[in-house]
């Protein structure tokens, strides 16, 4: 039984989200392995980048490694920022600059809102440098031209998920995590491990009461 996952990220936001979704599992991150080198994410898709990280990290540590690559795809921008989401404005992780660039590019388009978009999360599970499986979760919605909310990170203040009138950044963390692209992909990871006999506790719906769990369909 797998009771621990090594998450191939130094992004504390991602680590916090995944840890909240797997409360019965020990989650470690690259912060626990400070000597590991940075993995160059030069793939052409989220899936390629996730696989690069999972393979390279799992070749250097003992245990099962889960890597993810995620970002925002806007239809009116032909799927951009896509794999460049974290560094869209040039500086990796500068959320404010990335959001400003996105809004500036949408403002000059000869099309009218709403701007359809989706968050995509590709996950890859690997061990000993070998890919075990790949997974993808998506969250569809639209872009608002007026950023709202102080929660979340990245493009959350600009993204209104389908079925909601508020942005992801206006939702409590528990509610966001229960509908997120990352949660949907993680459910697939758990299903895969269950089927393979490497049972992992099911991701817990953060909105559920203590001790309760809920499986959501991807």
C-alpha positions, 0 to 999 in steps of 0.5 A: 500500500502506498502511504506516501507520495513525493510531489515533484514541485517547490510550489507551496500552493500546489503542495498545500492543495494536494495535501488538503485533498489527501489527508490520510497520505503523507505528502513530501515535496522537493522542499524535502530534497533541497539538493535535487536540481531544477527540471527544465520544463521544455515540453510542448504540452502540460503532459510532456512537462509533467512526465519530464519532472516525474521521470527525472525526480523519480530517478533520483529519489526512492518512492512514488513520484507525482508531478503535475503541470497546469495552466490556463488555456484561453480560446480567444488566444488560441490556447495561450498562455498554456504551458507558459502560464507561470511565466507568461509575462517573462518572470516565473511566478509573477502572478500580477504581471501574468494577469496584466498581460493576459488582460491587455491581450484580451482588451485589443481582440476584435471579439466580445466577452465572455472569453471562454477558457479552461484550467488544465492539470496534467499529472504523471506518476513515476517510479525509478525513472519510469512513467507509470501513467498519465492523467488530465483534469480540466475546469471550464469557465470564462475570463472576467476583465475585472479581477476579483478575490484575494484567495487562490493564486495565479489566474484565479482572480480572473477565472469564473468557473461554469456554474458560478458567478464568482471567481476562483479567488473569491471561493473559500479554498475548500470549495475551490479545491473540491471542483478544481482541475487538480482535484479531478486529475488526482481522482484519476491517480487514486483510481489507477493506484487502486486498480493496480493494487497500490491502494491510496486513500481516496482524495477527500472532498475538502467540503465534507465533514471530518471523517467523510470522503467523497469521490468526484467524477472527472 
